[in-house]
Amino acid sequence: MRRTTVLIAAAMAVAASRPFAEAGPQFRDTKSQSLGRTGVASSQGAPSLLLNPAAMAKETGGNVGLSVDVGVNSVLLDYVSWAADNHQYLNKPDTLLTKIGPVDNKWAPFSQTLLLYGNWQGIGFDVVSDTRYDLTLAKAVVTPVIGVGALSDLLLTAGKGFKADDGYRFGFALKYLYRLRYDDRLVGTTDDDFYKAKATLQKPDKTLSQKLAKLGVASDIAKTSQGVGLNLGAEKDIDANWTAGLSTLDFPTLLDQHLLRPEINLGLAFHRDVDLVPDLDNRVLVNLDWQRFLIPGTPWFKQLKMGAALEGFMNKREVAYIGLGLNDGYPTFGVRFGYLVYLSYVYVAEETGTYPGQEKLSFHKLALQAQI
């Protein structure tokens, strides 16, 4: 215990003495997203390695799963329609200026996530590819200006959970991160990146894959980085219906010799069996999570999040849920149903810092999952 305390203190001292890079991986499984990105005290299975590794101590059997989801919003759909009618004018600035009004200064985001996971007797792994691309067109005095952005994380994680006396659980997760990033910004004709982006947008797009490739124009000019890190977690069963959780994420995590901003998460979960839907075992789940960065001088909290769900189980396997939540005041909603193969829908809204300022963006995400 003394050695562990010394190591933690040393890590905190290093973290306080070095400049921090951006935040760490933001991936959450679809259930956590629908519950306001909560789950510090209620997460389950291998995806919990990215939120609270202590939850792995609850796993007694084993399973393997695959999940793929795609997220779009209404602005992206507007861009697809606009691009089909006007992409031929990219070489005619005067004409293009008269046609970009409906999509002027609106960021069109697209997200895609692939998750492969598995666990056996409290040991788990995750392979995550989590990508978001942003694209916009803006009117300038003489020529149109392209706006692009990208954040793509490839994350490999492995960890283990441990049970202790009096309902305590602990866990850790080791991870490798490969990141591709291009901060959202406008690129004008005096910027070399403008011509790289323009060349990608002007490529032939006869197939669906070629059209989707244009959404990732920023990937051709993005910066890459890689690093390793650690997540730690603890849980405590207060009684039969209440569980408390704590996790420290990216504590520490190095990305190209720069520390990512570590964060602490506290969670409280209420879970109780109810009899609402015939022929199913039902459970009500309510989460309350609190999050902040572990950096001196930052606000005492970053986000306050909450969520609630009604879950249905058959043969001890979850077959359906409906959940809603608030993530820092922004609404979330999700449903999932299936057996071995699941279909999910998640709605999330968030505030982003993309140019020309803070604005609310909503995403509709569809996911197909398989678990055995």
RAMO-V912867 format. One record per residue. N is the residue number from 0. OMEGA is omega in whole degrees, -180 to 180 (none if undefined). Layout:
BEGIN
n/omega
N/OMEGA
N/OMEGA
END
This chain:
BEGIN
n/omega
0/-180
1/180
2/178
3/179
4/179
5/180
6/179
7/179
8/179
9/179
10/178
11/179
12/177
13/-179
14/-178
15/-173
16/-175
17/176
18/-176
19/172
20/-179
21/180
22/-179
23/-179
24/-177
25/-178
26/169
27/178
28/-172
29/180
30/177
31/179
32/-179
33/180
34/178
35/-177
36/177
37/176
38/180
39/-179
40/-176
41/-176
42/-176
43/173
44/-175
45/177
46/178
47/177
48/-178
49/179
50/175
51/-176
52/-179
53/-180
54/179
55/-180
56/178
57/-175
58/-179
59/179
60/178
61/175
62/176
63/-178
64/177
65/-180
66/177
67/177
68/179
69/-180
70/178
71/171
72/-173
73/180
74/179
75/179
76/176
77/-180
78/180
79/179
80/-179
81/-177
82/180
83/-177
84/-168
85/-176
86/-179
87/-179
88/-179
89/177
90/-179
91/-173
92/-178
93/179
94/-177
95/180
96/-178
97/-173
98/-175
99/-179
100/-177
101/-179
102/-176
103/175
104/176
105/179
106/180
107/-179
108/177
109/180
110/178
111/-177
112/172
113/-179
114/171
115/-175
116/177
117/176
118/177
119/176
120/175
121/176
122/-176
123/176
124/175
125/166
126/-174
127/168
128/-173
129/-171
130/170
131/176
132/176
133/-179
134/177
135/171
136/-180
137/178
138/173
139/-177
140/-175
141/-175
142/173
143/179
144/179
145/173
146/-178
147/176
148/180
149/169
150/-177
151/180
152/167
153/-170
154/175
155/-173
156/174
157/-178
158/-176
159/174
160/-177
161/174
162/177
163/-178
164/174
165/175
166/178
167/173
168/180
169/179
170/177
171/177
172/174
173/-176
174/173
175/-176
176/171
177/-172
178/173
179/-173
180/171
181/-177
182/179
183/176
184/176
185/178
186/-178
187/-174
188/176
189/-178
190/179
191/-179
192/178
193/-176
194/175
195/179
196/-180
197/180
198/178
199/-178
200/-178
201/178
202/177
203/-177
204/-178
205/-179
206/180
207/-179
208/178
209/177
210/-180
211/-180
212/-179
213/177
214/-179
215/-178
216/-178
217/-179
218/-180
219/-176
220/-175
221/176
222/178
223/177
224/179
225/-178
226/-179
227/-178
228/-172
229/169
230/178
231/-179
232/177
233/175
234/177
235/173
236/-180
237/170
238/-175
239/-174
240/-177
241/176
242/176
243/-179
244/176
245/175
246/172
247/-176
248/-179
249/-175
250/-7
251/172
252/180
253/176
254/-175
255/176
256/173
257/180
258/169
259/-179
260/179
261/180
262/176
263/180
264/175
265/-179
266/175
267/-177
268/172
269/-179
270/-177
271/177
272/179
273/-180
274/-176
275/-177
276/-179
277/175
278/176
279/168
280/-174
281/177
282/173
283/179
284/177
285/-179
286/170
287/-177
288/177
289/-174
290/171
291/176
292/178
293/-179
294/178
295/176
296/178
297/180
298/-175
299/171
300/175
301/-177
302/169
303/-171
304/177
305/180
306/178
307/-177
308/169
309/-176
310/176
311/-177
312/175
313/-176
314/179
315/176
316/179
317/-178
318/-180
319/168
320/171
321/-175
322/175
323/-178
324/175
325/178
326/-178
327/178
328/-179
329/-172
330/173
331/180
332/178
333/174
334/176
335/175
336/179
337/177
338/-170
339/174
340/-173
341/172
342/-178
343/170
344/179
345/172
346/177
347/174
348/-178
349/176
350/-177
351/-178
352/-178
353/178
354/9
355/177
356/179
357/176
358/-179
359/176
360/178
361/-179
362/169
363/-176
364/174
365/-177
366/173
367/-175
368/174
369/-178
370/177
371/none
END
